[in-house]
Amino acid sequence: MTKKDIIKKTSKLFEEFGLKIATMDRISSHLGVSKKTLYKHFSNKEDIINYYLKYSYTSLIKEIESKFDLNPIEYLVFIDNLIVDKILAISPIVLEDIKKYYIDSEKIWKRNRAMFIMRFAKLLDEGKNKKLFISKINSKLLAELRLIEIELIWKRDGIRKVNVQKSEQTQLFDHFMRGILI
């Protein structure tokens, strides 16, 4: 079993139940391997979490880049839907666990979040350059606000109501797009 295999299978456990509950014993049991196998690849649970965050972000970026040939409007819709779907699939407890118990992991989360905002802002700038979006918008601010909107609905109740959250996210995205389109 490789690191990547472990992370792929462990991510479901993390995303559904949070990080605190996922002990090394529970992870090894979930994977059907010994703890010795886990420790062969990872020094501790936070090492697994850090690798999980890096792997998740890298996978997301690969998926985003696979549609790079779309025009900025289509690309923005694709990215927003992808981010909403990915975030709504994760229990809000994951972020709370990261903030409370895993300082190094929180740094990775924040770095990934900042890099995503930069990518989103770059896409808004591209749309402005192609005269698809209002030229006076502050791309970085709007990218950050859109991510905050997604996070607020995701974290609001502390429980997942994916259908309700998805419709709310759709409404917010419609308003977001109406505010930037020419």
Secondary structure by P-SEA (a helix, b strand, c coil): ccaaaaaaaaaaaaaccccccccaaaaaaaacccaaaaaaccccaaaaaaaaaaaaaaaaaaaaaccccccaaaaaaaaaaaaaaaaaaccaaaaaaaacccaaaaaaaaaaaaaaaaaaaaaaaaaaaacccccccaaaaaaaaaaaaaaaaaacccccaaaaaaaaaaaaaaaaaaaccc
